[in-house]
Amino acid sequence: WPIFARRPARIYIYLHPAGLFLSGAAMAAPPSKKQKTEEEEEKAAAAEEEPAKEAAPAEPEADAPACSKPKNKEAGRFLAQDTTLNVMAVQDSNLLMSLSDGGMQYLLAGARANAGVKSGRYMFEAKIIEIINPADDPAARQRTPMPRNQLRIGFAAAGSSLFLGETEDSICFDNEGFLIHRRSKTSCAQKFAGDVVVSVVLNLDPSSPNANTVSLFRDGVRASQPQPLPESLRGKELYPAVTF
């Protein structure tokens, strides 16, 4: 689960169709020229009937200039004390998975990174490597919890619950397209599944028009509009976190 701080720039280009209007010809035009003129008039009339197309909006989170400040000496990673007991981490990497034997598949796992953000603007990315669907106990009387697979990605304060979105100390997006804070869900994006890279941009830059907001991206493309950061999280050091 790597951590990045940049996203490639994207440029939106819109070309507006133009038409040519000819009228009041006193002299008959040659056949070839007359045919061409009629075609142009037809295209112009069709262009007038079509509704005007709006230009694509500019991306509100433009790339920042290169930063000359020294980078952190310690790499961002997930420490054992900041994960739930059912999280298994691959050594020397940020690859995480949860236990799924003996009924453990019904429990959520959570992890919080060791590097926090106090100012500026940063992006935290996560990729769903594999979706596991273990067999259910046929003798179980209870209905299987839905959805069977879940991912929550966002930011949390130090010492907060490892289950994102459950308290006032964290905020996250989930794979069902909801923004979650204090167990309150707001639909703001489309659903996503496996084999995609999901990213959350935390903007704490006071000079930005989107200051104190979070945004969701999917495979580098904006999936939600900037969502305001709750008052309970403003002014705090926030850490990237996942619940899955």
Buried (B, 14 or more C-beta within 10 A) or exposed (E): BEBEBEBEEEEEEEEEEEEEEEEEEEEEEEEEEEEEBEEBBEBBEEEEEEEEEEEEEEBBBEEBEEEEEEEEEEEBBBEEEBBBEBBEBEEEEBBBBBBBEEEEBEEBBBBBBBBBBEEBBBBBBBBBEEEEEEEBEEEEEEEEEEEEBEBBBBBBBEEBBBBBBBBBBBBBBBBBBBBBBEEEEEEBBEEBEEEEBBBBBBBBBEEBEBBBBBBBBBEEEBBBEBBEBBEBBEEBEBBBBBBB
